[in-house]
Amino acid sequence: MDKSKYSSYIIRFAACVFVAASLSSCSWWAGEKVADLNTMAANETIEVIWATDVDGRKPADPLAYGQVALTGQGEAARLVIGGRDSRAHVYDLSGSELYRVALAEASDSGAATLASGLVVLSDTNAQLYAVDAQRGEIAWQFSLSSPVTGMPQPIEQDILLQCTDNRIYRIDTHGKKLWSFSGQAGGLGLYLNTSPLVHNGRIYALLTTGDAVALDAKTGDLIWRKQLLLNTDAAHLSDLKAPQAMPVWMPELTWDGNTAKNLVLFSFYQGETFALDATDGATLLSHTISLKSAPLVKGERLYTADSHGLSQAIERSTGVVFWQQQLSSAELVGPVMWHDSLWLADSQGSVFRLDQAGHVQATIELPGSIDRAPIVISNGVLVHTSLGGLYLLR
């Protein structure tokens, strides 16, 4: 494979932006705000360490949405990602492909690593696979009720999965179902689904019906349920409110002079973000904002990136916005943090690196759209584009 040729390939795929919004409507918390930052002239660059074409996607082929997972350490470290070619691809950290493992169908799911080192992912035919990245083979397989298009979540020795039909599974390291929870099917959703949160013995999930639920992590029993959408119908795509971002737990948050503690944020794309009491599901706070990926909590700061291209840094204890940066007119995903810098990407293929003061350090444009937050590993940041490119950036 000619990686240098692929990394220089500059055909852009124009991703659809559902709805535009003014900057003022994107502000997160009320309260004293700093002035908007002007983008600094970037005096650094984002370096492409390596790039590879995951599945040899042709121009007319469906877009690629798989997400990569890291397993192993040192020379045994491996990257695993599902492809549109009905293969799970295994790479070393230099980007060299080691194995192609056959799946029944194409894979658009995220991947996650079990404590055993096996990597779990789903295909579009609702088959779940545990891939042994050292041997290049399937360790076990399990039939789900519907596909997973979100990110599987490790839980102790097991794996937690949220399917597109609102069913949640806990499966052990040997591929045995421990329990499943059946949420009400229905509701309108986007192709990429949200993922559950595991915190303090509980699982928090947001379903396409608009139900936020808390489950007992050991048994799957329902602890509480809260309906957050009054209407799940949508006559147009611009009216669609659907969960994509993973829930986020926080010990404390202040908004408009009100302080909430022990809360979980549940976010809707093109909708609102709700802060619910983690104990009983009571609504504590809410704000209109459109998020595709979960906010990042680092110490006392909360970093957000919305679907109108605006990124913000908020002090959780006061609600003060330290900075806000209009990075793009497209939908942002992220942020993640690597080497004290914030990394974000958008649906037009741009990747941004910011310092923690909100100044743009560097940008790079990649072919295709970027629909999932970047993945941080020890030697860089991994980005997978809709045209099948997997990039390691620094």
PLY file of the C-alpha trace (Angstrom):
ply
format ascii 1.0
element vertex 394
property float x
property float y
property float z
element edge 393
property int vertex1
property int vertex2
end_header
0.00 0.00 0.00
1.34 3.43 -0.94
0.66 5.38 2.27
2.37 8.59 1.17
0.20 8.72 -1.92
-2.93 8.21 0.17
-1.99 10.84 2.75
-1.56 13.41 -0.01
-4.92 12.59 -1.51
-6.96 15.77 -1.11
-10.43 15.06 -2.44
-12.86 16.50 0.10
-16.30 15.09 0.88
-18.79 17.86 1.75
-20.70 16.67 4.80
-24.27 17.76 5.42
-24.82 20.39 8.10
-28.41 20.13 9.22
-29.06 23.58 10.61
-27.24 26.83 11.26
-27.43 28.82 14.47
-26.18 32.15 15.67
-23.18 32.38 17.99
-25.28 33.77 20.80
-27.59 30.76 20.76
-24.61 28.46 21.16
-23.36 30.02 24.40
-23.40 27.43 27.14
-23.84 29.00 30.52
-25.24 32.36 31.45
-22.98 34.59 33.45
-19.98 36.78 32.89
-18.19 35.83 29.67
-14.86 36.71 28.21
-14.74 38.19 24.75
-14.59 35.84 21.78
-11.07 34.88 20.83
-9.71 35.68 17.42
-7.95 32.75 15.84
-4.20 33.14 16.18
-2.04 32.68 13.15
-0.83 29.11 13.59
2.96 28.97 13.72
3.00 25.21 14.15
1.78 22.33 12.04
-0.02 19.06 12.64
2.19 16.28 11.33
0.81 13.15 9.67
3.00 10.40 11.16
1.36 7.79 8.97
-1.84 7.26 7.02
-3.48 4.15 5.65
-6.54 3.31 3.57
-8.42 0.95 5.87
-10.71 -0.87 3.44
-9.93 0.28 -0.10
-13.23 2.13 -0.36
-14.28 3.03 -3.90
-15.81 6.48 -4.67
-19.37 5.14 -4.86
-19.08 2.91 -1.80
-20.90 3.73 1.45
-19.09 6.04 3.85
-16.93 4.54 6.60
-17.78 5.09 10.28
-15.74 2.49 12.19
-13.61 3.61 15.11
-10.26 2.24 16.21
-9.23 0.66 19.52
-5.77 0.07 21.00
-4.80 -3.20 22.66
-1.50 -4.41 24.13
1.65 -2.53 25.09
5.12 -1.96 23.71
5.99 -4.08 20.68
2.79 -6.07 21.20
0.57 -2.97 20.86
-2.05 -3.31 18.14
-4.74 -1.13 16.57
-8.03 -2.75 15.53
-10.77 -1.20 13.40
-13.76 -2.58 11.50
-14.01 -1.77 7.80
-16.61 -1.43 5.07
-14.97 -4.42 3.37
-16.34 -6.84 6.01
-12.95 -7.14 7.66
-11.47 -6.23 11.01
-8.07 -4.69 10.26
-5.17 -5.08 12.68
-2.20 -2.68 12.56
0.95 -2.13 14.54
1.72 1.36 15.88
3.70 2.22 12.76
0.56 1.77 10.65
1.62 -1.50 9.03
-1.28 -3.88 8.51
-0.71 -7.25 10.20
-4.03 -9.06 9.72
-7.39 -8.83 8.00
-9.99 -10.80 9.93
-13.15 -11.79 8.05
-16.53 -10.57 9.37
-19.99 -11.52 8.07
-20.81 -7.93 7.04
-19.35 -4.43 6.98
-18.58 -2.78 10.33
-19.52 0.78 11.30
-19.23 0.35 15.05
-16.68 1.65 17.45
-14.24 -0.83 18.94
-13.29 -1.35 22.59
-10.67 -3.41 24.38
-11.58 -5.94 27.05
-9.37 -6.45 30.10
-8.28 -9.72 28.47
-6.88 -7.79 25.50
-9.55 -8.91 23.04
-11.08 -6.12 20.94
-14.87 -6.07 20.57
-16.80 -4.59 17.62
-20.09 -5.11 15.79
-21.02 -5.53 12.14
-24.08 -4.14 10.35
-25.83 -7.52 10.67
-25.88 -7.30 14.50
-23.03 -9.76 14.99
-20.62 -8.98 17.80
-17.02 -10.14 17.46
-14.13 -10.42 19.88
-10.92 -10.09 17.84
-7.63 -11.57 19.06
-5.24 -8.98 17.63
-2.13 -11.04 18.41
-3.32 -14.07 16.48
-5.42 -12.30 13.88
-8.55 -14.36 14.51
-12.03 -14.25 16.01
-12.03 -15.47 19.63
-15.82 -15.56 19.94
-18.99 -14.25 18.31
-22.39 -13.22 19.72
-25.71 -12.35 18.01
-27.22 -9.04 19.15
-30.79 -7.82 18.62
-29.56 -5.00 16.33
-26.23 -3.46 15.31
-24.02 -1.25 17.46
-23.03 2.01 15.79
-21.83 3.70 18.98
-18.81 2.81 21.10
-18.78 -0.38 23.21
-17.77 0.38 26.80
-15.53 -1.81 29.00
-16.98 -2.56 32.43
-14.69 -4.48 34.80
-13.78 -7.67 32.86
-16.85 -7.38 30.62
-18.22 -5.25 27.78
-21.31 -3.02 27.67
-23.16 -2.38 24.41
-26.06 -0.15 23.41
-27.79 -1.31 20.23
-29.72 0.81 17.75
-33.03 -0.73 18.96
-32.44 0.65 22.50
-31.38 -2.67 23.95
-28.38 -2.70 26.29
-26.21 -5.78 26.87
-23.58 -6.74 29.38
-21.43 -9.56 27.96
-18.54 -11.19 29.74
-15.01 -11.73 28.50
-15.92 -15.18 27.09
-18.88 -13.95 25.03
-21.63 -14.99 27.46
-24.58 -12.64 28.04
-24.84 -11.64 31.70
-27.99 -9.56 31.23
-29.80 -7.34 28.76
-32.13 -4.39 29.23
-34.87 -3.76 26.65
-35.73 -0.12 26.27
-38.82 0.78 24.30
-38.06 0.51 20.59
-38.77 3.43 18.33
-37.91 7.09 18.18
-36.00 8.77 15.39
-32.25 8.55 15.50
-29.13 9.25 13.53
-27.07 6.45 12.02
-24.34 6.81 14.64
-25.77 5.98 18.03
-24.81 7.09 21.52
-23.00 4.94 24.10
-23.68 4.17 27.76
-21.79 5.61 30.73
-20.57 3.44 33.61
-20.16 5.21 36.95
-20.15 4.05 40.56
-22.03 0.81 40.01
-24.60 2.32 37.68
-25.11 2.56 33.94
-26.56 5.72 32.44
-27.92 5.67 28.89
-29.96 7.90 26.59
-32.36 6.12 24.23
-33.69 7.26 20.86
-37.16 7.53 22.43
-35.87 10.41 24.58
-35.72 8.28 27.73
-32.72 8.73 30.00
-32.27 5.61 32.15
-30.14 4.49 35.08
-29.51 0.76 35.47
-27.89 -1.41 38.11
-24.55 -2.41 36.55
-24.57 -5.92 38.05
-28.15 -6.92 37.25
-29.36 -4.55 34.53
-32.39 -3.67 36.65
-33.97 -0.28 36.01
-33.30 2.25 38.79
-34.98 5.26 37.22
-36.28 6.49 33.89
-36.75 10.12 32.77
-38.43 11.22 29.54
-36.58 14.25 28.13
-38.28 14.77 24.76
-41.90 15.90 24.62
-42.06 14.97 20.95
-39.84 12.54 19.06
-41.45 13.23 15.68
-39.57 15.24 13.05
-41.00 16.41 9.73
-37.54 17.48 8.52
-33.96 16.52 9.31
-33.46 19.99 10.78
-36.13 19.12 13.39
-34.57 15.83 14.40
-33.39 15.66 18.00
-31.37 12.53 18.61
-28.72 11.30 21.06
-25.16 10.87 19.82
-23.00 12.13 22.69
-22.17 9.78 25.54
-23.54 10.87 28.97
-21.06 12.57 31.31
-21.02 12.42 35.11
-19.82 15.42 37.14
-19.60 15.98 40.90
-20.67 19.63 40.66
-21.86 22.23 38.19
-23.03 25.83 38.55
-25.34 27.44 36.03
-26.99 30.86 36.23
-26.28 31.06 39.94
-27.67 27.57 40.65
-25.39 24.78 41.79
-26.09 21.10 41.15
-24.14 18.17 42.52
-23.78 14.51 41.57
-25.26 14.97 38.12
-25.20 13.34 34.70
-25.32 15.35 31.46
-27.55 13.89 28.73
-27.19 15.65 25.37
-29.26 15.70 22.18
-27.98 16.59 18.76
-29.99 19.64 17.60
-31.63 19.73 21.00
-30.84 20.40 24.64
-28.40 19.16 27.24
-30.01 18.13 30.53
-28.30 17.79 33.89
-30.12 15.09 35.84
-29.61 14.05 39.43
-27.57 10.84 39.23
-29.45 9.40 42.22
-33.09 9.81 41.16
-33.13 11.36 37.66
-34.62 14.70 38.72
-33.96 17.52 36.24
-31.50 19.99 37.75
-30.41 22.15 34.79
-30.94 22.35 31.04
-29.61 24.39 28.14
-30.18 24.48 24.40
-27.06 23.28 22.59
-26.38 20.73 19.85
-23.65 18.20 20.67
-22.41 15.25 18.63
-19.81 14.13 21.17
-19.39 14.31 24.91
-17.92 17.38 26.61
-14.48 16.94 28.15
-14.12 17.39 31.91
-10.60 18.31 33.05
-10.29 19.52 36.62
-12.50 22.55 37.11
-13.01 23.13 33.41
-15.56 21.76 31.01
-14.64 21.90 27.31
-17.39 21.65 24.70
-17.55 21.47 20.91
-20.95 21.94 19.31
-22.43 21.10 15.93
-22.22 24.73 14.80
-18.43 24.86 15.00
-18.13 26.61 18.39
-15.79 25.39 21.13
-15.92 26.72 24.70
-14.15 26.37 28.03
-16.36 26.79 31.10
-15.47 26.95 34.79
-17.75 24.36 36.36
-17.90 25.94 39.81
-19.05 29.38 38.57
-20.46 28.90 35.06
-18.09 31.56 33.69
-17.01 31.03 30.08
-13.22 31.42 30.00
-13.08 31.46 26.23
-15.05 30.54 23.16
-13.67 29.93 19.72
-15.61 29.70 16.46
-13.44 27.13 14.74
-15.64 26.17 11.83
-19.05 26.44 10.21
-19.29 22.64 10.31
-20.14 20.13 13.02
-17.39 19.58 15.59
-16.50 16.38 17.41
-14.26 16.18 20.46
-12.44 17.63 22.23
-9.87 15.17 23.49
-6.60 16.08 25.20
-3.12 14.91 24.23
0.11 16.46 25.56
-1.83 19.34 27.19
-3.46 20.36 23.89
-7.09 20.07 22.86
-7.82 18.18 19.64
-11.07 18.60 17.72
-12.28 17.70 14.24
-15.19 18.67 12.02
-17.51 17.21 9.40
-15.53 18.87 6.60
-12.34 16.96 7.43
-10.51 19.64 9.43
-8.54 18.78 12.57
-7.73 21.53 15.08
-5.16 21.65 17.88
-5.76 24.30 20.56
-3.91 25.25 23.69
-5.90 25.35 26.92
-6.30 29.12 26.57
-8.32 28.52 23.40
-5.73 29.63 20.85
-5.44 27.60 17.66
-1.96 26.11 17.50
-2.33 24.26 14.21
-4.85 22.82 11.76
-4.83 20.21 9.01
-7.38 19.22 6.38
-8.00 15.56 5.60
-10.11 14.06 2.80
-13.63 13.15 3.91
-15.74 14.02 6.92
-14.84 13.21 10.54
-17.86 12.05 12.52
-16.32 10.62 15.70
-14.03 12.24 18.24
-10.31 11.53 17.76
-8.74 8.69 19.75
-5.73 9.41 21.97
-2.90 6.89 22.22
0.57 7.29 23.71
2.30 8.43 20.52
-0.35 10.64 18.97
-3.98 11.17 18.00
-5.86 8.82 15.68
-8.51 10.08 13.25
-10.68 7.96 10.95
-12.45 9.72 8.06
-15.59 8.82 6.13
-13.46 7.97 3.08
-11.71 5.22 5.03
-8.46 6.98 5.90
-6.88 6.23 9.27
-4.32 8.86 10.33
-1.90 9.15 13.22
-1.36 12.85 13.92
0.96 14.84 16.20
0 1
1 2
2 3
3 4
4 5
5 6
6 7
7 8
8 9
9 10
10 11
11 12
12 13
13 14
14 15
15 16
16 17
17 18
18 19
19 20
20 21
21 22
22 23
23 24
24 25
25 26
26 27
27 28
28 29
29 30
30 31
31 32
32 33
33 34
34 35
35 36
36 37
37 38
38 39
39 40
40 41
41 42
42 43
43 44
44 45
45 46
46 47
47 48
48 49
49 50
50 51
51 52
52 53
53 54
54 55
55 56
56 57
57 58
58 59
59 60
60 61
61 62
62 63
63 64
64 65
65 66
66 67
67 68
68 69
69 70
70 71
71 72
72 73
73 74
74 75
75 76
76 77
77 78
78 79
79 80
80 81
81 82
82 83
83 84
84 85
85 86
86 87
87 88
88 89
89 90
90 91
91 92
92 93
93 94
94 95
95 96
96 97
97 98
98 99
99 100
100 101
101 102
102 103
103 104
104 105
105 106
106 107
107 108
108 109
109 110
110 111
111 112
112 113
113 114
114 115
115 116
116 117
117 118
118 119
119 120
120 121
121 122
122 123
123 124
124 125
125 126
126 127
127 128
128 129
129 130
130 131
131 132
132 133
133 134
134 135
135 136
136 137
137 138
138 139
139 140
140 141
141 142
142 143
143 144
144 145
145 146
146 147
147 148
148 149
149 150
150 151
151 152
152 153
153 154
154 155
155 156
156 157
157 158
158 159
159 160
160 161
161 162
162 163
163 164
164 165
165 166
166 167
167 168
168 169
169 170
170 171
171 172
172 173
173 174
174 175
175 176
176 177
177 178
178 179
179 180
180 181
181 182
182 183
183 184
184 185
185 186
186 187
187 188
188 189
189 190
190 191
191 192
192 193
193 194
194 195
195 196
196 197
197 198
198 199
199 200
200 201
201 202
202 203
203 204
204 205
205 206
206 207
207 208
208 209
209 210
210 211
211 212
212 213
213 214
214 215
215 216
216 217
217 218
218 219
219 220
220 221
221 222
222 223
223 224
224 225
225 226
226 227
227 228
228 229
229 230
230 231
231 232
232 233
233 234
234 235
235 236
236 237
237 238
238 239
239 240
240 241
241 242
242 243
243 244
244 245
245 246
246 247
247 248
248 249
249 250
250 251
251 252
252 253
253 254
254 255
255 256
256 257
257 258
258 259
259 260
260 261
261 262
262 263
263 264
264 265
265 266
266 267
267 268
268 269
269 270
270 271
271 272
272 273
273 274
274 275
275 276
276 277
277 278
278 279
279 280
280 281
281 282
282 283
283 284
284 285
285 286
286 287
287 288
288 289
289 290
290 291
291 292
292 293
293 294
294 295
295 296
296 297
297 298
298 299
299 300
300 301
301 302
302 303
303 304
304 305
305 306
306 307
307 308
308 309
309 310
310 311
311 312
312 313
313 314
314 315
315 316
316 317
317 318
318 319
319 320
320 321
321 322
322 323
323 324
324 325
325 326
326 327
327 328
328 329
329 330
330 331
331 332
332 333
333 334
334 335
335 336
336 337
337 338
338 339
339 340
340 341
341 342
342 343
343 344
344 345
345 346
346 347
347 348
348 349
349 350
350 351
351 352
352 353
353 354
354 355
355 356
356 357
357 358
358 359
359 360
360 361
361 362
362 363
363 364
364 365
365 366
366 367
367 368
368 369
369 370
370 371
371 372
372 373
373 374
374 375
375 376
376 377
377 378
378 379
379 380
380 381
381 382
382 383
383 384
384 385
385 386
386 387
387 388
388 389
389 390
390 391
391 392
392 393
